[in-house]
């Protein structure tokens, strides 16, 4: 059902046919990068946190980025506490490995980390453990109804990683 909710979400922009479904898993950053044929940094991973008043928030970051607790607390005003797998499913409607900011079960605040801005396009999941879509940063911001760009990650290279051609191991 989750993949279908994402395709329904993209229908308003006539992009539902751009969702790629793969024969192999794309559940982790490394699996997705291998399946799509890109560097792991170009995988846009969606992380879910417990926000104020226990309302969930989503932070989408580059595949090579890690949450910086100090930056997170400075930006949001509270400690970064990730949701349990059950809470992720309850709030997003997506299983771990397919979590994305599209076709959400509940209306959640979505934030995009600046670690992604070094790429022309990225590949977020699409609600299942074997799907993705290629989007520019502007499209990701628009389609996810993001509130704003934030700087809450560390461990990623500031210099733009050279992009290699995409080899799609799946069907559109």
C-alpha positions as CSV (number, residue, x, y, z in Angstrom):
1,X,0.0,0.0,0.0
2,X,2.8,2.4,0.8
3,X,4.3,2.4,-2.8
4,X,0.8,3.1,-4.1
5,X,0.3,6.1,-1.7
6,X,3.6,7.5,-3.0
7,X,2.6,7.0,-6.7
8,X,-0.8,8.7,-5.9
9,X,1.2,11.6,-4.3
10,X,3.3,12.0,-7.4
11,X,0.2,11.9,-9.7
12,X,-0.6,15.5,-9.0
13,X,2.7,16.4,-10.9
14,X,2.3,13.7,-13.5
15,X,5.4,12.0,-12.1
16,X,3.9,8.6,-10.8
17,X,5.5,6.8,-13.8
18,X,8.9,8.1,-12.8
19,X,8.9,5.9,-9.7
20,X,11.4,3.1,-10.3
21,X,10.7,-0.4,-8.9
22,X,13.7,-2.7,-8.7
23,X,14.2,-6.5,-8.7
24,X,16.8,-6.1,-5.9
25,X,16.6,-4.3,-2.5
26,X,17.1,-0.6,-2.1
27,X,16.4,-0.7,1.6
28,X,19.8,0.6,2.8
29,X,21.9,3.4,1.4
30,X,24.5,1.0,0.1
31,X,21.9,-1.3,-1.4
32,X,20.1,1.6,-3.1
33,X,23.4,3.0,-4.5
34,X,24.4,-0.4,-5.8
35,X,21.0,-1.1,-7.3
36,X,20.8,2.4,-9.0
37,X,24.4,2.6,-9.9
38,X,25.4,5.8,-8.1
39,X,27.6,6.8,-5.2
40,X,25.9,6.3,-1.8
41,X,26.0,10.0,-1.1
42,X,23.4,10.5,-3.8
43,X,20.8,8.4,-2.0
44,X,18.4,10.7,-0.1
45,X,17.7,9.0,3.2
46,X,14.7,9.9,5.3
47,X,15.2,9.9,9.0
48,X,12.3,10.1,11.5
49,X,12.6,11.8,14.9
50,X,10.4,12.5,17.8
51,X,9.7,16.2,17.7
52,X,8.0,18.7,20.1
53,X,5.0,17.3,21.9
54,X,6.1,13.8,20.6
55,X,4.9,14.8,17.0
56,X,7.2,13.1,14.5
57,X,9.4,15.1,12.1
58,X,11.3,13.9,9.0
59,X,14.8,15.0,8.1
60,X,16.0,14.0,4.6
61,X,19.8,13.9,4.2
62,X,22.5,12.7,1.8
63,X,23.4,9.1,2.1
64,X,26.9,9.8,3.5
65,X,25.7,12.3,6.2
66,X,25.1,11.6,9.8
67,X,23.0,13.5,12.3
68,X,25.1,15.9,14.4
69,X,23.4,16.0,17.8
70,X,24.7,19.5,18.6
71,X,23.5,21.0,15.3
72,X,20.2,19.2,15.6
73,X,19.6,20.6,19.2
74,X,20.6,24.1,18.1
75,X,18.3,24.0,15.0
76,X,15.2,22.3,16.6
77,X,15.6,23.1,20.3
78,X,15.5,19.5,21.5
79,X,17.5,16.3,21.5
80,X,17.5,14.1,18.4
81,X,15.5,11.0,19.3
82,X,14.7,8.6,16.5
83,X,11.4,6.8,16.3
84,X,11.1,3.1,16.8
85,X,10.2,1.0,13.6
86,X,6.6,0.7,14.8
87,X,6.4,4.5,15.4
88,X,7.9,5.1,11.9
89,X,5.2,2.9,10.3
90,X,2.5,4.4,12.4
91,X,3.4,8.0,11.5
92,X,4.6,7.7,7.9
93,X,2.8,4.6,6.6
94,X,6.1,3.4,5.2
95,X,8.3,0.5,6.5
96,X,11.9,1.0,7.4
97,X,14.0,0.8,4.2
98,X,11.2,2.6,2.2
99,X,10.6,5.6,4.4
100,X,10.3,8.8,2.3
101,X,8.6,12.2,2.7
102,X,5.9,11.4,0.0
103,X,2.5,9.8,0.4
104,X,2.6,10.1,4.2
105,X,-0.1,8.6,6.4
106,X,0.0,11.7,8.7
107,X,0.9,15.3,7.9
108,X,4.5,15.7,9.2
109,X,7.0,18.5,9.1
110,X,9.7,17.7,6.6
111,X,13.2,19.3,6.7
112,X,15.9,18.9,4.0
113,X,19.5,18.9,5.1
114,X,22.0,21.0,3.1
115,X,24.2,17.9,2.6
116,X,22.1,17.2,-0.5
117,X,22.6,20.5,-2.2
118,X,26.0,19.5,-3.7
119,X,24.1,17.2,-6.2
120,X,22.1,17.9,-9.3
121,X,19.8,15.0,-8.5
122,X,19.2,12.5,-5.7
123,X,17.4,9.3,-5.2
124,X,14.9,9.1,-2.3
125,X,12.9,5.9,-1.6
126,X,9.3,5.7,-2.6
127,X,7.6,3.8,0.2
128,X,8.9,0.3,-0.4
129,X,12.2,-1.5,0.1
130,X,12.8,-1.7,-3.7
131,X,11.8,1.7,-5.1
132,X,13.2,5.2,-5.7
133,X,12.7,8.3,-7.9
134,X,15.4,10.6,-9.3
135,X,14.7,14.2,-8.2
136,X,16.5,17.6,-8.2
137,X,16.8,19.4,-4.9
138,X,14.2,21.8,-6.0
139,X,11.8,19.0,-6.9
140,X,12.5,17.2,-3.6
141,X,11.7,20.4,-1.7
142,X,8.4,20.9,-3.6
143,X,7.2,17.3,-3.7
144,X,8.0,16.7,0.0
145,X,6.2,19.9,1.1
146,X,9.4,20.6,3.0
147,X,9.3,23.4,5.6
148,X,12.9,24.5,5.1
149,X,16.6,23.6,4.4
150,X,18.5,22.9,7.6
151,X,22.1,22.1,8.5
152,X,21.9,19.3,11.0
153,X,24.4,16.7,9.6
154,X,28.1,16.0,9.7
155,X,30.5,13.5,8.1
156,X,29.8,14.5,4.5
157,X,32.2,16.1,2.0
158,X,31.5,19.7,1.3
159,X,33.1,19.4,-2.2
160,X,30.7,18.1,-4.8
161,X,31.1,14.4,-5.3
162,X,31.5,13.6,-9.0
163,X,28.3,12.2,-10.4
164,X,28.5,9.1,-12.5
165,X,25.8,8.1,-15.0
166,X,22.8,6.3,-13.6
167,X,22.5,2.6,-14.5
168,X,18.9,1.6,-13.7
169,X,18.6,-1.9,-12.5
170,X,14.8,-2.0,-12.6
171,X,11.7,-1.1,-14.4
172,X,9.9,2.3,-14.6
